[in-house]
């Protein structure tokens, strides 16, 4: 992972990565889940033809996004 995960935006808890690989290798998903309150970011690759690395980076970006980004 190239980017550090921020604490949970809701409770400040630690997020952990969960990778799911289904029978069909084109069907993969990435989850970042807060271990304290279970807030979740879920990105699925089904039908998107994106690499696993690209999808993981998107999930990190969404997890780290905050309402005041760039302000």
C-alpha positions in Angstrom: 0.0 0.0 0.0 1.5 3.3 -1.0 -0.7 5.6 1.0 -1.2 5.6 4.8 -4.8 5.1 5.9 -6.3 7.9 8.0 -8.3 7.1 11.2 -12.0 6.5 10.8 -13.8 9.8 10.0 -16.6 8.8 12.3 -15.0 7.5 15.5 -11.2 7.8 15.0 -10.7 4.1 15.1 -8.2 2.1 13.1 -9.1 0.8 9.6 -8.0 -2.6 8.4 -7.8 -3.9 4.8 -10.0 -6.8 3.7 -9.4 -8.3 0.3 -12.0 -10.6 -1.2 -11.3 -12.8 -4.2 -14.2 -14.7 -5.6 -14.2 -17.8 -7.8 -14.2 -15.7 -10.9 -10.8 -13.9 -10.9 -12.4 -10.8 -12.5 -14.6 -10.4 -9.5 -12.5 -8.9 -6.7 -13.3 -6.4 -4.1 -11.4 -4.2 -1.6 -12.8 -3.2 1.8 -11.4 -0.9 4.4 -13.3 -1.4 7.7 -13.0 0.5 10.9 -12.5 -2.1 13.7 -14.2 0.1 16.2 -17.5 1.2 14.5 -17.5 -1.0 11.4 -17.6 2.0 8.9 -16.7 0.5 5.5 -15.5 1.6 2.1 -16.1 -1.1 -0.5 -14.8 -1.1 -4.1 -15.7 -3.9 -6.4 -14.0 -4.7 -9.8 -16.9 -6.5 -11.3 -17.3 -5.3 -14.9 -14.8 -2.4 -14.5 -11.7 -4.0 -16.1 -9.4 -2.3 -13.7 -6.4 -3.8 -12.1 -6.4 -5.0 -8.5 -3.9 -2.3 -7.6 -5.9 0.5 -9.2 -9.0 -0.6 -7.4 -7.1 -0.8 -4.1 -5.8 2.7 -4.6 -9.4 4.0 -5.3 -10.6 2.4 -2.0 -7.7 4.1 -0.1 -8.6 7.4 -1.7 -12.3 7.1 -0.7 -11.4 6.0 2.8 -9.1 9.0 3.3 -11.5 11.5 1.8 -12.9 14.0 4.3 -15.6 16.7 3.9 -13.1 19.5 4.1 -10.5 18.0 1.6 -8.5 20.8 0.1 -9.9 23.5 2.3 
